[in-house]
């Protein structure tokens, strides 16, 4: 039994219930499906009319429209993302692997973003019905302001999410522009409507952290309190390795996000999703509260790893524990 929660019981708005499809989002996501397959777009479609849960996505837009600041942020986002990219240089720059990596690292050094990594593109990360032809995916991470995100599920937290999606998108465009100036084509991809691909798997592959019980990435430096963008390219970047910090084991014994989730959408155990055992958020339980509460983000805000200064100490503690076990 979950602990008392100030947001419970939650009753979905009848207007949202009226547009809820009969098709379960869990089914679309492949919950309890023993067969491995590519993901299907369940939400955040560039065109909501393309997906069965599109009416619920439109309901979300209607809810956020009640807070004028969201419209201002979204207009800012559109204006920034509509700015054209530079043409691809006629000749590729003579950069070594180290020079290419240093170029990406510069975007962290100048605070365009907080983290950047590279993975070899995997077709399993591409939504069914889409194709990605590039060989590399660059993942970009930008950190939330903790004092803003901790107000979830108030509008202040939702606006912080939009702000960081803007910042992540701008970073992706800057990285893509730099790559194009070096002579390779590059395509920025911004969230939450990424179109062709899902971003968490490549972020795991290039060392951003591990998947948490709340279905989001956990990074020792930033916890879950960050957003992603990406750049697709054929530029020959070296890949950055995945990292294991013991976060998965930690999540198995932690119930903080599980207890904090208003609609009780988080499970104490991993579940089978498209043939893989993983942490999974019940889509059908989560989405109605998410839609009515500015994108929620409670699980991100309460995650112990997200508190400033806590994550790296936890990672060090888990590393010492692992070392002790190895010598027993």
Secondary structure in CASP SS format (residue, H / E / C, confidence):
PFRMAT SS
TARGET T0000
AUTHOR 0000-0000-0000
METHOD secondary structure of the structure
MODEL  1
X C 1.00
X C 1.00
X C 1.00
X C 1.00
X C 1.00
X C 1.00
X C 1.00
X C 1.00
X C 1.00
X C 1.00
X C 1.00
X C 1.00
X C 1.00
X H 1.00
X H 1.00
X H 1.00
X H 1.00
X H 1.00
X C 1.00
X C 1.00
X C 1.00
X C 1.00
X C 1.00
X C 1.00
X H 1.00
X H 1.00
X H 1.00
X H 1.00
X H 1.00
X C 1.00
X E 1.00
X C 1.00
X C 1.00
X C 1.00
X C 1.00
X C 1.00
X C 1.00
X C 1.00
X C 1.00
X C 1.00
X C 1.00
X C 1.00
X C 1.00
X C 1.00
X C 1.00
X C 1.00
X C 1.00
X H 1.00
X H 1.00
X H 1.00
X C 1.00
X C 1.00
X C 1.00
X H 1.00
X H 1.00
X H 1.00
X H 1.00
X H 1.00
X H 1.00
X H 1.00
X H 1.00
X H 1.00
X H 1.00
X H 1.00
X C 1.00
X C 1.00
X C 1.00
X H 1.00
X H 1.00
X H 1.00
X H 1.00
X H 1.00
X H 1.00
X H 1.00
X H 1.00
X H 1.00
X H 1.00
X H 1.00
X H 1.00
X H 1.00
X H 1.00
X C 1.00
X C 1.00
X C 1.00
X C 1.00
X C 1.00
X C 1.00
X C 1.00
X C 1.00
X C 1.00
X C 1.00
X C 1.00
X C 1.00
X C 1.00
X C 1.00
X C 1.00
X H 1.00
X H 1.00
X H 1.00
X H 1.00
X H 1.00
X H 1.00
X H 1.00
X H 1.00
X H 1.00
X H 1.00
X H 1.00
X H 1.00
X H 1.00
X C 1.00
X C 1.00
X C 1.00
X C 1.00
X C 1.00
X E 1.00
X E 1.00
X E 1.00
X E 1.00
X E 1.00
X E 1.00
X C 1.00
X C 1.00
X H 1.00
X H 1.00
X H 1.00
X E 1.00
X C 1.00
X C 1.00
X C 1.00
X C 1.00
X C 1.00
X C 1.00
X C 1.00
X C 1.00
X C 1.00
X E 1.00
X E 1.00
X E 1.00
X E 1.00
X E 1.00
X E 1.00
X E 1.00
X E 1.00
X C 1.00
X C 1.00
X H 1.00
X H 1.00
X H 1.00
X H 1.00
X C 1.00
X C 1.00
X C 1.00
X C 1.00
X C 1.00
X H 1.00
X H 1.00
X H 1.00
X H 1.00
X H 1.00
X H 1.00
X H 1.00
X H 1.00
X H 1.00
X H 1.00
X H 1.00
X H 1.00
X H 1.00
X H 1.00
X H 1.00
X H 1.00
X H 1.00
X H 1.00
X H 1.00
X H 1.00
X H 1.00
X H 1.00
X H 1.00
X H 1.00
X H 1.00
X H 1.00
X H 1.00
X C 1.00
X C 1.00
X C 1.00
X C 1.00
X E 1.00
X E 1.00
X E 1.00
X E 1.00
X E 1.00
X C 1.00
X C 1.00
X C 1.00
X C 1.00
X C 1.00
X C 1.00
X E 1.00
X C 1.00
X C 1.00
X H 1.00
X H 1.00
X H 1.00
X H 1.00
X H 1.00
X H 1.00
X C 1.00
X C 1.00
X C 1.00
X C 1.00
X E 1.00
X E 1.00
X C 1.00
X C 1.00
X C 1.00
X C 1.00
X C 1.00
X E 1.00
X E 1.00
X E 1.00
X C 1.00
X C 1.00
X C 1.00
X E 1.00
X C 1.00
X C 1.00
X E 1.00
X E 1.00
X E 1.00
X E 1.00
X E 1.00
X E 1.00
X E 1.00
X E 1.00
X C 1.00
X C 1.00
X C 1.00
X C 1.00
X C 1.00
X C 1.00
X C 1.00
X C 1.00
X C 1.00
X C 1.00
X C 1.00
X C 1.00
X C 1.00
X H 1.00
X H 1.00
X H 1.00
X H 1.00
X H 1.00
X H 1.00
X H 1.00
X C 1.00
X C 1.00
X H 1.00
X H 1.00
X H 1.00
X H 1.00
X H 1.00
X C 1.00
X C 1.00
X C 1.00
X C 1.00
X C 1.00
X E 1.00
X C 1.00
X C 1.00
X C 1.00
X C 1.00
X E 1.00
X E 1.00
X E 1.00
X C 1.00
X C 1.00
X E 1.00
X E 1.00
X E 1.00
X C 1.00
X C 1.00
X E 1.00
X C 1.00
X H 1.00
X H 1.00
X H 1.00
X H 1.00
X H 1.00
X H 1.00
X H 1.00
X H 1.00
X H 1.00
X H 1.00
X C 1.00
X C 1.00
X C 1.00
X C 1.00
X C 1.00
X H 1.00
X H 1.00
X H 1.00
X H 1.00
X H 1.00
X C 1.00
X H 1.00
X H 1.00
X H 1.00
X C 1.00
X C 1.00
X C 1.00
X C 1.00
X H 1.00
X H 1.00
X H 1.00
X H 1.00
X H 1.00
X H 1.00
X H 1.00
X H 1.00
X H 1.00
X H 1.00
X H 1.00
X H 1.00
X H 1.00
X H 1.00
X H 1.00
X H 1.00
X H 1.00
X C 1.00
END
